[in-house]
Amino acid sequence: MTKKIRRKPIPVKTGHTLVKADIVDNVREATGLTVDEAKRGVEGLISLLKRGLVEDGAVLISSFGKFEARLKKPRPGRNPKTGEKMTLSERVVATFKLSRKLRSQLNDQMPEADA
C-alpha cells in the first residue's frame, strides 16, 4: 500500500475560510440584490442541498461536484483516551467528489510537491 502525500491547503487570497456571509456578500455584489435577498437565496440553496442529500442521497452540481450520503459499515475501533477496543456503529456520512473540471483547475494551481 502506498502512503498518501498530504498537501497543505492553498491559502485563500482573503486569508480566511470562505463562510456563508462571504457567499452572501459575493452573491449580492454579483447580482445587485439586497443583502436580505441574497441571504434568502443562499439559504434556499443550502436548504435544497440538505433536502437533496436527505431525500435522494445525492446532489450533483455540473462542473462542481457531487455530494453523496453513504452508509459506513460497522468496524473495529479504539477509544483514543483509554485505548479500549470497541465497535464503531453503522452510520451515514456525507462525502463530496470534485468534478474532473474543478479538480483539474485546482491541480493546475498546486505548487509542485517536494521530492
Backbone as JSON Lines, residues from 0, in Angstrom:
{"i":0,"aa":"M","n":[0.84,-1.18,0.0],"ca":[0.0,0.0,0.0],"c":[0.89,1.24,0.0]}
{"i":1,"aa":"T","n":[0.59,2.17,-0.89],"ca":[1.38,3.4,-0.95],"c":[0.81,4.42,0.01]}
{"i":2,"aa":"K","n":[1.69,5.21,0.58],"ca":[1.27,6.23,1.53],"c":[0.83,7.48,0.77]}
{"i":3,"aa":"K","n":[-0.33,8.0,1.15],"ca":[-0.83,9.21,0.51],"c":[-0.03,10.41,0.99]}
{"i":4,"aa":"I","n":[0.3,11.29,0.06],"ca":[1.0,12.52,0.41],"c":[-0.05,13.58,0.68]}
{"i":5,"aa":"R","n":[-0.02,14.13,1.88],"ca":[-0.96,15.2,2.22],"c":[-0.33,16.54,1.9]}
{"i":6,"aa":"R","n":[-1.04,17.3,1.13],"ca":[-0.57,18.64,0.78],"c":[-1.28,19.65,1.66]}
{"i":7,"aa":"K","n":[-0.59,20.72,1.95],"ca":[-1.22,21.8,2.71],"c":[-2.22,22.5,1.8]}
{"i":8,"aa":"P","n":[-3.34,22.99,2.37],"ca":[-4.3,23.69,1.52],"c":[-3.69,24.95,0.92]}
{"i":9,"aa":"I","n":[-4.17,25.29,-0.26],"ca":[-3.73,26.53,-0.9],"c":[-4.3,27.68,-0.09]}
{"i":10,"aa":"P","n":[-3.48,28.65,0.29],"ca":[-4.0,29.77,1.08],"c":[-5.07,30.52,0.29]}
{"i":11,"aa":"V","n":[-6.16,30.82,0.95],"ca":[-7.23,31.6,0.33],"c":[-6.73,33.04,0.22]}
{"i":12,"aa":"K","n":[-7.01,33.67,-0.89],"ca":[-6.5,35.02,-1.13],"c":[-6.89,36.0,-0.03]}
{"i":13,"aa":"T","n":[-8.07,35.81,0.54],"ca":[-8.53,36.72,1.59],"c":[-7.9,36.4,2.93]}
{"i":14,"aa":"G","n":[-7.23,35.27,3.06],"ca":[-6.58,34.92,4.31],"c":[-7.47,34.19,5.28]}
{"i":15,"aa":"H","n":[-8.69,33.87,4.89],"ca":[-9.57,33.12,5.78],"c":[-10.46,32.18,4.98]}
{"i":16,"aa":"T","n":[-11.11,31.27,5.69],"ca":[-12.01,30.33,5.06],"c":[-13.27,31.05,4.61]}
{"i":17,"aa":"L","n":[-13.73,30.74,3.42],"ca":[-14.95,31.33,2.88],"c":[-16.13,30.84,3.72]}
{"i":18,"aa":"V","n":[-16.88,31.75,4.29],"ca":[-18.04,31.41,5.12],"c":[-19.31,31.9,4.45]}
{"i":19,"aa":"K","n":[-20.46,31.5,5.0],"ca":[-21.74,31.82,4.39],"c":[-21.91,33.33,4.18]}
{"i":20,"aa":"A","n":[-21.47,34.14,5.13],"ca":[-21.59,35.6,4.99],"c":[-20.81,36.1,3.78]}
{"i":21,"aa":"D","n":[-19.65,35.48,3.5],"ca":[-18.87,35.86,2.32],"c":[-19.62,35.49,1.04]}
{"i":22,"aa":"I","n":[-20.25,34.34,1.06],"ca":[-21.01,33.9,-0.12],"c":[-22.17,34.86,-0.36]}
{"i":23,"aa":"V","n":[-22.88,35.2,0.7],"ca":[-24.0,36.16,0.59],"c":[-23.5,37.47,0.01]}
{"i":24,"aa":"D","n":[-22.38,37.96,0.51],"ca":[-21.82,39.23,0.04],"c":[-21.43,39.15,-1.44]}
{"i":25,"aa":"N","n":[-20.82,38.03,-1.84],"ca":[-20.44,37.86,-3.25],"c":[-21.67,37.78,-4.15]}
{"i":26,"aa":"V","n":[-22.71,37.08,-3.71],"ca":[-23.95,36.99,-4.48],"c":[-24.57,38.39,-4.61]}
{"i":27,"aa":"R","n":[-24.58,39.14,-3.51],"ca":[-25.13,40.5,-3.52],"c":[-24.4,41.38,-4.53]}
{"i":28,"aa":"E","n":[-23.06,41.32,-4.5],"ca":[-22.27,42.14,-5.42],"c":[-22.46,41.73,-6.87]}
{"i":29,"aa":"A","n":[-22.53,40.43,-7.12],"ca":[-22.63,39.93,-8.5],"c":[-24.01,40.15,-9.11]}
{"i":30,"aa":"T","n":[-25.05,40.19,-8.27],"ca":[-26.41,40.26,-8.8],"c":[-27.11,41.59,-8.58]}
{"i":31,"aa":"G","n":[-26.6,42.4,-7.66],"ca":[-27.27,43.65,-7.34],"c":[-28.46,43.47,-6.41]}
{"i":32,"aa":"L","n":[-28.61,42.28,-5.83],"ca":[-29.68,42.03,-4.87],"c":[-29.36,42.73,-3.56]}
{"i":33,"aa":"T","n":[-30.39,42.91,-2.73],"ca":[-30.15,43.43,-1.39],"c":[-29.51,42.32,-0.55]}
{"i":34,"aa":"V","n":[-28.98,42.69,0.61],"ca":[-28.36,41.7,1.49],"c":[-29.39,40.64,1.89]}
{"i":35,"aa":"D","n":[-30.62,41.08,2.23],"ca":[-31.66,40.13,2.64],"c":[-32.04,39.19,1.5]}
{"i":36,"aa":"E","n":[-32.15,39.72,0.28],"ca":[-32.48,38.87,-0.87],"c":[-31.38,37.86,-1.14]}
{"i":37,"aa":"A","n":[-30.14,38.31,-1.09],"ca":[-29.01,37.41,-1.33],"c":[-28.94,36.34,-0.24]}
{"i":38,"aa":"K","n":[-29.19,36.75,1.0],"ca":[-29.17,35.8,2.12],"c":[-30.25,34.74,1.95]}
{"i":39,"aa":"R","n":[-31.46,35.16,1.57],"ca":[-32.54,34.2,1.34],"c":[-32.19,33.24,0.21]}
{"i":40,"aa":"G","n":[-31.55,33.75,-0.84],"ca":[-31.15,32.89,-1.96],"c":[-30.11,31.86,-1.55]}
{"i":41,"aa":"V","n":[-29.1,32.29,-0.81],"ca":[-28.04,31.37,-0.35],"c":[-28.62,30.34,0.61]}
{"i":42,"aa":"E","n":[-29.45,30.8,1.55],"ca":[-30.06,29.87,2.5],"c":[-31.0,28.9,1.79]}
{"i":43,"aa":"G","n":[-31.69,29.37,0.75],"ca":[-32.54,28.49,-0.05],"c":[-31.73,27.41,-0.75]}
{"i":44,"aa":"L","n":[-30.59,27.79,-1.3],"ca":[-29.71,26.82,-1.95],"c":[-29.2,25.78,-0.96]}
{"i":45,"aa":"I","n":[-28.77,26.25,0.21],"ca":[-28.28,25.32,1.24],"c":[-29.39,24.38,1.67]}
{"i":46,"aa":"S","n":[-30.59,24.9,1.83],"ca":[-31.74,24.07,2.2],"c":[-32.03,23.02,1.14]}
{"i":47,"aa":"L","n":[-31.93,23.42,-0.12],"ca":[-32.14,22.49,-1.23],"c":[-31.08,21.39,-1.24]}
{"i":48,"aa":"L","n":[-29.83,21.75,-0.98],"ca":[-28.75,20.76,-0.92],"c":[-29.0,19.77,0.22]}
{"i":49,"aa":"K","n":[-29.38,20.28,1.38],"ca":[-29.67,19.41,2.52],"c":[-30.81,18.44,2.19]}
{"i":50,"aa":"R","n":[-31.89,18.99,1.63],"ca":[-33.05,18.16,1.3],"c":[-32.68,17.1,0.26]}
{"i":51,"aa":"G","n":[-31.87,17.47,-0.72],"ca":[-31.44,16.5,-1.72],"c":[-30.64,15.37,-1.12]}
{"i":52,"aa":"L","n":[-29.76,15.68,-0.18],"ca":[-28.98,14.64,0.49],"c":[-29.88,13.72,1.31]}
{"i":53,"aa":"V","n":[-30.8,14.31,2.08],"ca":[-31.65,13.52,2.96],"c":[-32.65,12.68,2.16]}
{"i":54,"aa":"E","n":[-33.31,13.29,1.18],"ca":[-34.37,12.59,0.45],"c":[-33.85,11.72,-0.69]}
{"i":55,"aa":"D","n":[-32.85,12.18,-1.41],"ca":[-32.38,11.46,-2.59],"c":[-31.03,10.78,-2.39]}
{"i":56,"aa":"G","n":[-30.29,11.2,-1.37],"ca":[-28.99,10.6,-1.1],"c":[-27.85,11.17,-1.92]}
{"i":57,"aa":"A","n":[-28.15,12.09,-2.84],"ca":[-27.07,12.66,-3.66],"c":[-27.52,13.98,-4.28]}
{"i":58,"aa":"V","n":[-26.55,14.86,-4.49],"ca":[-26.78,16.12,-5.19],"c":[-25.61,16.32,-6.15]}
{"i":59,"aa":"L","n":[-25.91,16.42,-7.44],"ca":[-24.88,16.61,-8.46],"c":[-24.99,18.03,-9.01]}
{"i":60,"aa":"I","n":[-23.88,18.76,-8.93],"ca":[-23.82,20.11,-9.49],"c":[-22.79,20.08,-10.6]}
{"i":61,"aa":"S","n":[-23.25,20.23,-11.82],"ca":[-22.4,20.15,-13.0],"c":[-21.21,21.1,-12.89]}
{"i":62,"aa":"S","n":[-20.04,20.65,-13.28],"ca":[-18.78,21.4,-13.25],"c":[-18.31,21.77,-11.85]}
{"i":63,"aa":"F","n":[-18.96,21.22,-10.83],"ca":[-18.56,21.48,-9.44],"c":[-18.26,20.17,-8.72]}
{"i":64,"aa":"G","n":[-19.27,19.31,-8.6],"ca":[-19.03,18.04,-7.93],"c":[-20.32,17.4,-7.46]}
{"i":65,"aa":"K","n":[-20.15,16.31,-6.71],"ca":[-21.29,15.53,-6.26],"c":[-21.21,15.32,-4.74]}
{"i":66,"aa":"F","n":[-22.27,15.73,-4.05],"ca":[-22.44,15.45,-2.64],"c":[-23.2,14.13,-2.56]}
{"i":67,"aa":"E","n":[-22.79,13.25,-1.67],"ca":[-23.45,11.96,-1.58],"c":[-23.51,11.5,-0.13]}
{"i":68,"aa":"A","n":[-24.67,10.93,0.26],"ca":[-24.81,10.32,1.58],"c":[-24.44,8.85,1.42]}
{"i":69,"aa":"R","n":[-23.49,8.39,2.22],"ca":[-23.04,7.0,2.12],"c":[-23.13,6.32,3.47]}
{"i":70,"aa":"L","n":[-23.44,5.04,3.43],"ca":[-23.53,4.24,4.64],"c":[-22.17,3.64,4.95]}
{"i":71,"aa":"K","n":[-21.66,3.91,6.14],"ca":[-20.41,3.3,6.58],"c":[-20.78,2.1,7.44]}
{"i":72,"aa":"K","n":[-20.19,0.97,7.13],"ca":[-20.48,-0.26,7.87],"c":[-19.81,-0.21,9.24]}
{"i":73,"aa":"P","n":[-20.32,-1.01,10.19],"ca":[-19.66,-1.08,11.49],"c":[-18.22,-1.57,11.31]}
{"i":74,"aa":"R","n":[-17.32,-1.08,12.15],"ca":[-15.93,-1.51,12.04],"c":[-15.27,-1.44,13.4]}
{"i":75,"aa":"P","n":[-14.19,-2.2,13.56],"ca":[-13.49,-2.15,14.84],"c":[-12.78,-0.81,15.0]}
{"i":76,"aa":"G","n":[-12.74,-0.33,16.22],"ca":[-12.08,0.93,16.51],"c":[-11.46,0.89,17.89]}
{"i":77,"aa":"R","n":[-10.98,2.03,18.32],"ca":[-10.32,2.11,19.62],"c":[-10.64,3.48,20.23]}
{"i":78,"aa":"N","n":[-10.94,3.47,21.53],"ca":[-11.17,4.72,22.25],"c":[-9.82,5.43,22.37]}
{"i":79,"aa":"P","n":[-9.69,6.64,21.82],"ca":[-8.38,7.31,21.84],"c":[-7.88,7.67,23.24]}
{"i":80,"aa":"K","n":[-8.79,7.87,24.19],"ca":[-8.38,8.21,25.55],"c":[-7.91,6.99,26.33]}
{"i":81,"aa":"T","n":[-8.7,5.91,26.25],"ca":[-8.4,4.74,27.09],"c":[-7.69,3.63,26.34]}
{"i":82,"aa":"G","n":[-7.75,3.66,25.02],"ca":[-7.15,2.59,24.23],"c":[-8.03,1.35,24.16]}
{"i":83,"aa":"E","n":[-9.21,1.41,24.77],"ca":[-10.13,0.28,24.8],"c":[-10.65,-0.03,23.39]}
{"i":84,"aa":"K","n":[-10.65,-1.32,23.04],"ca":[-11.19,-1.73,21.74],"c":[-12.71,-1.63,21.79]}
{"i":85,"aa":"M","n":[-13.29,-1.21,20.67],"ca":[-14.74,-1.07,20.58],"c":[-15.17,-1.23,19.14]}
{"i":86,"aa":"T","n":[-16.46,-1.37,18.93],"ca":[-17.0,-1.44,17.58],"c":[-17.68,-0.12,17.27]}
{"i":87,"aa":"L","n":[-17.25,0.51,16.19],"ca":[-17.88,1.75,15.75],"c":[-19.14,1.38,14.99]}
{"i":88,"aa":"S","n":[-20.25,1.99,15.35],"ca":[-21.54,1.62,14.79],"c":[-21.69,2.07,13.34]}
{"i":89,"aa":"E","n":[-22.65,1.44,12.68],"ca":[-23.01,1.82,11.31],"c":[-23.55,3.25,11.34]}
{"i":90,"aa":"R","n":[-23.17,4.04,10.33],"ca":[-23.64,5.42,10.3],"c":[-23.61,5.95,8.87]}
{"i":91,"aa":"V","n":[-24.33,7.03,8.67],"ca":[-24.36,7.69,7.37],"c":[-23.4,8.88,7.42]}
{"i":92,"aa":"V","n":[-22.58,9.0,6.39],"ca":[-21.65,10.12,6.28],"c":[-21.9,10.83,4.95]}
{"i":93,"aa":"A","n":[-21.57,12.1,4.91],"ca":[-21.68,12.87,3.67],"c":[-20.3,12.95,3.03]}
{"i":94,"aa":"T","n":[-20.24,12.69,1.73],"ca":[-18.98,12.79,1.0],"c":[-19.15,13.8,-0.13]}
{"i":95,"aa":"F","n":[-18.03,14.28,-0.62],"ca":[-18.05,15.2,-1.76],"c":[-16.96,14.78,-2.72]}
{"i":96,"aa":"K","n":[-17.31,14.64,-3.98],"ca":[-16.34,14.3,-5.02],"c":[-16.32,15.44,-6.03]}
{"i":97,"aa":"L","n":[-15.13,16.01,-6.23],"ca":[-14.97,17.1,-7.19],"c":[-15.24,16.63,-8.61]}
{"i":98,"aa":"S","n":[-15.75,17.54,-9.43],"ca":[-15.86,17.24,-10.86],"c":[-14.45,17.22,-11.45]}
{"i":99,"aa":"R","n":[-14.31,16.54,-12.57],"ca":[-12.99,16.5,-13.24],"c":[-12.5,17.9,-13.58]}
{"i":100,"aa":"K","n":[-13.42,18.73,-14.03],"ca":[-13.06,20.09,-14.45],"c":[-12.51,20.89,-13.26]}
{"i":101,"aa":"L","n":[-13.2,20.86,-12.13],"ca":[-12.74,21.6,-10.95],"c":[-11.46,21.0,-10.39]}
{"i":102,"aa":"R","n":[-11.36,19.68,-10.38],"ca":[-10.14,19.03,-9.9],"c":[-8.94,19.46,-10.75]}
{"i":103,"aa":"S","n":[-9.14,19.53,-12.05],"ca":[-8.07,19.96,-12.95],"c":[-7.66,21.41,-12.65]}
{"i":104,"aa":"Q","n":[-8.64,22.28,-12.43],"ca":[-8.33,23.68,-12.11],"c":[-7.53,23.77,-10.81]}
{"i":105,"aa":"L","n":[-7.92,23.0,-9.8],"ca":[-7.19,23.02,-8.53],"c":[-5.78,22.48,-8.69]}
{"i":106,"aa":"N","n":[-5.64,21.39,-9.43],"ca":[-4.32,20.79,-9.62],"c":[-3.39,21.7,-10.4]}
{"i":107,"aa":"D","n":[-3.95,22.5,-11.31],"ca":[-3.12,23.45,-12.06],"c":[-2.55,24.53,-11.15]}
{"i":108,"aa":"Q","n":[-3.22,24.79,-10.01],"ca":[-2.77,25.82,-9.08],"c":[-1.83,25.29,-8.0]}
{"i":109,"aa":"M","n":[-1.79,23.96,-7.83],"ca":[-1.0,23.38,-6.75],"c":[0.49,23.55,-7.02]}
{"i":110,"aa":"P","n":[1.24,23.96,-5.99],"ca":[2.7,24.02,-6.16],"c":[3.24,22.6,-6.25]}
{"i":111,"aa":"E","n":[4.36,22.45,-6.92],"ca":[4.97,21.13,-7.07],"c":[5.35,20.59,-5.69]}
{"i":112,"aa":"A","n":[5.09,19.28,-5.48],"ca":[5.44,18.64,-4.22],"c":[6.95,18.43,-4.16]}
{"i":113,"aa":"D","n":[7.5,18.6,-2.96],"ca":[8.93,18.35,-2.78],"c":[9.21,16.86,-2.89]}
{"i":114,"aa":"A","n":[10.29,16.51,-3.56],"ca":[10.62,15.1,-3.78],"c":[11.26,14.49,-2.56]}
